[in-house]
Amino acid sequence: MSWNGKQFYTPFIMLHREDLSSTLHYRGYAPADEVLSLFPSEQISNELALQILLTQNLIEEAVNLLCYAIIPRVGVWWAYLCLRMVSQDLAQDRARDGLSPEERRKKSALDLAAKLSDTSDIQSLVDSQKKHIDEAAQQLEDEARQQNYLDPAKRIELKLAWVNQAFAQLQASLPPGSLGSADGPMIMADIVKSMQESANRDFEQLVQRVSPSEPPMDIPSSDRIFEAARAKTRAVPAAVEGEMKKHFPLQLKGLPPQPSPATKTSAVEAALRWLLVPSDENGQLACQAAMAAQNGPESMLAYAAFWSSTNLMTETGLAPTNPTLPPMGLSKTLLQLALLEGGDMDYDTRYAKFLELGIQCADGTCTWDEHGEPVRSDAEETRRSDDRDLRARSGFGRM
């Protein structure tokens, strides 16, 4: 664009030939106090005011000023280009997965709920630990089977061998000659009695182990508890989806139906029709299309075309259009476009793109003579499908 960071090197031929004071007091431009304080005087030109805002990197504020300073018909062309750019961005975004922003937001919420309730990693750890425990138990069982540890007779034999070993160690620890000596201490009777008691206790424990006992109580294992917890967490996505269906989208009885995409497209076509053939009749058609579209940037663009075209119809007759209406329609159209959900461009990026297109329209480098498309000039049926007689009757800049 013609802005080089310090000044515009192409004059703005499509701005009102007036100063900032007229834009403020006649066309209704009402910036914030901190923005207004940047201007040294109200008698500066609109172009200089734009330079001041851009040197401060106030992109959105510069776009709003341009809406009030640009010639209305050129402004409608600018807003139409912005709408077409944002619509293409949204269409490309939807073509990736076929989901609207609302559907993508719902899918994101359900995916998050599923992720939070996913217990596969925990189950993997539990299965891994259980596998290690089973392998260790099997290994011990195999070793016991190889050594006949599970045979009660073998276990008694091993116990007696341990007793004999302990007795041999005890015997070795006694003073030499104390055993079998008439003068030695008589301790063997006590030792034998003690070892008999110990052997009896071990034998009783062995009998208790091999004897059948009452079955253990059915205590829930960690696996069963885990399965119960997993069942509850897996129910979260379905519960979230069911709750969202109750409230979104809002379905209130008695409200008029939402306009179809074709109705909104008709509003854009009506604005373009007036742009190329700026007659009072096409202005009225733009108003009717705007009312049919009800809301959204398409409706506001058609209103901006109507407000820029002709006088208003009142109960007492024709009334001049308030000069604040056309720029307000442009500003609100761009704001609604910037707020649309979806696409690769965020709010600030869209306003930066709006500014680029606005400067190209204001300095006359982007015209509808090159970009315009043939449309019908009235509400009658098209005579021929290839009728090319409805191009702009006045070129860019000939108001």
KAQUI-V410193 format. One record per residue. N is the residue number from 1. BURIAL is 1 if it has 24 or more other ideal C-beta (glycine too) atoms within 12 Angstrom, else 0. Layout:
N_BURIAL ; N_BURIAL
This chain:
1_1 ; 2_1 ; 3_1 ; 4_0 ; 5_0 ; 6_0 ; 7_0 ; 8_1 ; 9_0 ; 10_0 ; 11_0 ; 12_1 ; 13_0 ; 14_1 ; 15_1 ; 16_1 ; 17_0 ; 18_1 ; 19_1 ; 20_1 ; 21_0 ; 22_1 ; 23_1 ; 24_1 ; 25_0 ; 26_0 ; 27_1 ; 28_1 ; 29_1 ; 30_0 ; 31_1 ; 32_0 ; 33_0 ; 34_0 ; 35_0 ; 36_1 ; 37_0 ; 38_1 ; 39_1 ; 40_0 ; 41_0 ; 42_0 ; 43_0 ; 44_1 ; 45_1 ; 46_1 ; 47_1 ; 48_1 ; 49_1 ; 50_1 ; 51_1 ; 52_1 ; 53_1 ; 54_1 ; 55_0 ; 56_0 ; 57_0 ; 58_1 ; 59_1 ; 60_1 ; 61_1 ; 62_1 ; 63_1 ; 64_1 ; 65_1 ; 66_1 ; 67_1 ; 68_1 ; 69_1 ; 70_1 ; 71_1 ; 72_1 ; 73_1 ; 74_1 ; 75_1 ; 76_1 ; 77_1 ; 78_1 ; 79_1 ; 80_1 ; 81_1 ; 82_1 ; 83_1 ; 84_1 ; 85_1 ; 86_1 ; 87_1 ; 88_0 ; 89_1 ; 90_1 ; 91_0 ; 92_0 ; 93_0 ; 94_0 ; 95_0 ; 96_0 ; 97_0 ; 98_0 ; 99_0 ; 100_0 ; 101_0 ; 102_0 ; 103_0 ; 104_0 ; 105_0 ; 106_0 ; 107_0 ; 108_0 ; 109_0 ; 110_1 ; 111_0 ; 112_0 ; 113_1 ; 114_0 ; 115_0 ; 116_0 ; 117_1 ; 118_0 ; 119_0 ; 120_0 ; 121_0 ; 122_0 ; 123_0 ; 124_0 ; 125_0 ; 126_0 ; 127_0 ; 128_0 ; 129_0 ; 130_0 ; 131_0 ; 132_0 ; 133_0 ; 134_0 ; 135_0 ; 136_0 ; 137_0 ; 138_0 ; 139_0 ; 140_0 ; 141_0 ; 142_0 ; 143_0 ; 144_0 ; 145_0 ; 146_0 ; 147_0 ; 148_0 ; 149_0 ; 150_0 ; 151_0 ; 152_0 ; 153_0 ; 154_0 ; 155_0 ; 156_0 ; 157_0 ; 158_0 ; 159_1 ; 160_0 ; 161_0 ; 162_0 ; 163_1 ; 164_0 ; 165_0 ; 166_0 ; 167_0 ; 168_0 ; 169_0 ; 170_0 ; 171_0 ; 172_0 ; 173_0 ; 174_0 ; 175_0 ; 176_0 ; 177_0 ; 178_0 ; 179_0 ; 180_0 ; 181_0 ; 182_0 ; 183_0 ; 184_0 ; 185_0 ; 186_0 ; 187_0 ; 188_0 ; 189_0 ; 190_0 ; 191_0 ; 192_0 ; 193_0 ; 194_0 ; 195_1 ; 196_0 ; 197_0 ; 198_0 ; 199_0 ; 200_0 ; 201_0 ; 202_0 ; 203_0 ; 204_0 ; 205_0 ; 206_0 ; 207_0 ; 208_0 ; 209_0 ; 210_0 ; 211_0 ; 212_0 ; 213_0 ; 214_0 ; 215_0 ; 216_0 ; 217_0 ; 218_0 ; 219_0 ; 220_0 ; 221_0 ; 222_0 ; 223_0 ; 224_0 ; 225_0 ; 226_0 ; 227_0 ; 228_0 ; 229_0 ; 230_0 ; 231_0 ; 232_0 ; 233_1 ; 234_0 ; 235_0 ; 236_1 ; 237_0 ; 238_0 ; 239_0 ; 240_1 ; 241_0 ; 242_0 ; 243_0 ; 244_0 ; 245_0 ; 246_0 ; 247_0 ; 248_0 ; 249_0 ; 250_0 ; 251_0 ; 252_0 ; 253_0 ; 254_0 ; 255_0 ; 256_0 ; 257_0 ; 258_0 ; 259_0 ; 260_0 ; 261_0 ; 262_0 ; 263_1 ; 264_1 ; 265_1 ; 266_1 ; 267_1 ; 268_1 ; 269_1 ; 270_1 ; 271_1 ; 272_1 ; 273_1 ; 274_1 ; 275_1 ; 276_1 ; 277_1 ; 278_1 ; 279_1 ; 280_0 ; 281_0 ; 282_1 ; 283_1 ; 284_1 ; 285_1 ; 286_1 ; 287_1 ; 288_1 ; 289_1 ; 290_1 ; 291_0 ; 292_1 ; 293_1 ; 294_0 ; 295_0 ; 296_1 ; 297_1 ; 298_1 ; 299_1 ; 300_1 ; 301_1 ; 302_1 ; 303_1 ; 304_1 ; 305_1 ; 306_1 ; 307_1 ; 308_1 ; 309_1 ; 310_1 ; 311_0 ; 312_0 ; 313_0 ; 314_0 ; 315_0 ; 316_0 ; 317_0 ; 318_0 ; 319_0 ; 320_0 ; 321_1 ; 322_0 ; 323_0 ; 324_1 ; 325_1 ; 326_1 ; 327_1 ; 328_1 ; 329_1 ; 330_1 ; 331_1 ; 332_1 ; 333_1 ; 334_1 ; 335_1 ; 336_1 ; 337_1 ; 338_1 ; 339_0 ; 340_1 ; 341_0 ; 342_1 ; 343_1 ; 344_0 ; 345_1 ; 346_0 ; 347_0 ; 348_0 ; 349_0 ; 350_1 ; 351_1 ; 352_1 ; 353_1 ; 354_1 ; 355_1 ; 356_1 ; 357_1 ; 358_1 ; 359_1 ; 360_1 ; 361_1 ; 362_1 ; 363_1 ; 364_1 ; 365_1 ; 366_1 ; 367_1 ; 368_1 ; 369_0 ; 370_0 ; 371_0 ; 372_1 ; 373_0 ; 374_0 ; 375_1 ; 376_1 ; 377_1 ; 378_0 ; 379_0 ; 380_0 ; 381_0 ; 382_0 ; 383_0 ; 384_0 ; 385_0 ; 386_0 ; 387_0 ; 388_0 ; 389_0 ; 390_1 ; 391_0 ; 392_1 ; 393_0 ; 394_0 ; 395_0 ; 396_1 ; 397_1 ; 398_0 ; 399_0
